[in-house]
Amino acid sequence: MIAATIDGKKISQDIRTKVENRVVKMKNNGVIPGLAVVLVGDNQASKTYVAMKQKACEKMGIHSVLIELPGDLTEQQLLDQVIELNQDDAIHGILVQLPLPNHIDEVNVIESIDPKKDVDGFHPINAGRLMTGGEAFFPCTPYGIIEMLKNQKIELNGKHAVVVGRSNIVGKPMGQLLLKENATVTYCHSRTKDLAYHTKQADVVIAAVGVRHMITADHIKKGAVVIDVGMNRDNDGKLCGDVDYEGCLSKASAITPVPGGVGPMTITMLLANTVESAERSFAR
Ligand SMILES: Nc1nc2c(c(=O)[nH]1)N[C@@H](CN(C=O)c1ccc(C(=O)N[C@@H](CCC(=O)O)C(=O)O)cc1)CN2
């Protein structure tokens, strides 16, 4: 069996077309959805991702503002900037690109964002509501993965999903979203003993560890769905995931590539969350 490659670019495009229709509707109601992206320092990867977000907004007719700040600014200066954006009625979504320089406490910054504008879904109010229910934003990468699986009609109800990784922005919310879809969820992480024992039982494996090709064919069962969240570089600087894609192709039933898999979905769900925020503010 050769696995079906899940085309994140194509699925993204389908979703973006629907989101764009919502932008047109908002504009007809006199509201232009607005996103502010805050970039601190000169991390090259962050600059690339932010540029991709800006371009996607522009293409969709979302008003986007880029605030570039020096890497040596104080935490208070960054907090003041976020507070100003919280009060700006033209801005419906605020995003502080991560990671931040070491001297700035990420938790303080995330908590300073108005939860109603937290289109990254990282604020504790949104993280909490992911568990308890209520109006929330879901973090874009795991949200995008769920939408991707739904688009591919991959059943999650009653299936065993193993999430490898426990970050606040992917692993933890991923497990919660899978639970909402009635999957049985196992979390694995750097201290898990015998990782392959767990992953081999999974119907769906989500690899979000940040270690190049950590998940091989020996880690999955035949017919598993394999989702690769990794964004690593090999020795030649080539982008590669957490999964040995070539090795898993003949064993999995479906698999995401890197690039062109989960990455585009992350940006698509950011656009969707921004438009959702504008719609909610209009309805209030
Ligand atoms: N505030 C946030 N910071 C970060 C997030 C986030 O969701 N919010 N996620 C990641 C980075 N990220 C978005 O910010 C992101 C990473 C990768 C991609 C993507 O489309 N990747 C492409 C390849 C791009 C390339 O060639 O370099 C792909 O996989 O096809 C989008 C968004 C950390 N920080």
The ligand as an SDF file (V2000), in Angstrom:
LIG
                    3D

 34 36  0  0  0  0  0  0  0  0999 V2000
    2.4490   33.4680   17.2620 N   0  0  0  0  0  0  0  0  0  0  0  0
    2.7670   32.2970   16.6650 C   0  0  0  0  0  0  0  0  0  0  0  0
    4.0500   31.9430   16.5610 N   0  0  0  0  0  0  0  0  0  0  0  0
    4.3510   30.7560   15.9560 C   0  0  0  0  0  0  0  0  0  0  0  0
    3.3330   29.9300   15.4260 C   0  0  0  0  0  0  0  0  0  0  0  0
    1.9990   30.3320   15.5630 C   0  0  0  0  0  0  0  0  0  0  0  0
    1.0320   29.6320   15.1510 O   0  0  0  0  0  0  0  0  0  0  0  0
    1.7520   31.5370   16.1790 N   0  0  0  0  0  0  0  0  0  0  0  0
    3.6670   28.7700   14.7190 N   0  0  0  0  0  0  0  0  0  0  0  0
    5.0310   28.5410   14.3060 C   0  0  0  0  0  0  0  0  0  0  0  0
    5.4440   29.1050   12.9770 C   0  0  0  0  0  0  0  0  0  0  0  0
    4.3920   29.3540   11.9860 N   0  0  0  0  0  0  0  0  0  0  0  0
    3.5380   30.3640   12.1770 C   0  0  0  0  0  0  0  0  0  0  0  0
    3.7750   31.3250   12.8510 O   0  0  0  0  0  0  0  0  0  0  0  0
    4.3950   28.6830   10.7190 C   0  0  0  0  0  0  0  0  0  0  0  0
    5.3520   27.7550   10.3730 C   0  0  0  0  0  0  0  0  0  0  0  0
    5.3770   27.1930    9.1040 C   0  0  0  0  0  0  0  0  0  0  0  0
    4.4460   27.5470    8.1450 C   0  0  0  0  0  0  0  0  0  0  0  0
    4.4760   27.0250    6.7450 C   0  0  0  0  0  0  0  0  0  0  0  0
    3.5820   27.3050    5.9740 O   0  0  0  0  0  0  0  0  0  0  0  0
    5.5030   26.3060    6.3630 N   0  0  0  0  0  0  0  0  0  0  0  0
    5.6820   25.8990    4.9730 C   0  0  0  0  0  0  0  0  0  0  0  0
    7.1500   25.9740    4.6110 C   0  0  0  0  0  0  0  0  0  0  0  0
    7.7100   27.3590    4.7710 C   0  0  0  0  0  0  0  0  0  0  0  0
    9.1800   27.4550    4.3920 C   0  0  0  0  0  0  0  0  0  0  0  0
    9.5060   27.1650    3.2560 O   0  0  0  0  0  0  0  0  0  0  0  0
    9.9780   27.8520    5.2740 O   0  0  0  0  0  0  0  0  0  0  0  0
    5.1600   24.4750    4.7630 C   0  0  0  0  0  0  0  0  0  0  0  0
    5.1490   23.6830    5.7250 O   0  0  0  0  0  0  0  0  0  0  0  0
    4.7770   24.1770    3.6500 O   0  0  0  0  0  0  0  0  0  0  0  0
    3.4730   28.4470    8.4980 C   0  0  0  0  0  0  0  0  0  0  0  0
    3.4500   29.0110    9.7630 C   0  0  0  0  0  0  0  0  0  0  0  0
    6.0120   29.0920   15.3460 C   0  0  0  0  0  0  0  0  0  0  0  0
    5.6430   30.3730   15.8210 N   0  0  0  0  0  0  0  0  0  0  0  0
  1  2  1  0
  2  3  2  0
  2  8  1  0
  3  4  1  0
  4  5  2  0
  4 34  1  0
  5  6  1  0
  5  9  1  0
  6  7  2  0
  6  8  1  0
  9 10  1  0
 10 11  1  0
 10 33  1  0
 11 12  1  0
 12 13  1  0
 12 15  1  0
 13 14  2  0
 15 16  1  0
 15 32  2  0
 16 17  2  0
 17 18  1  0
 18 19  1  0
 18 31  2  0
 19 20  2  0
 19 21  1  0
 21 22  1  0
 22 23  1  0
 22 28  1  0
 23 24  1  0
 24 25  1  0
 25 26  2  0
 25 27  1  0
 28 29  2  0
 28 30  1  0
 31 32  1  0
 33 34  1  0
M  END
$$$$
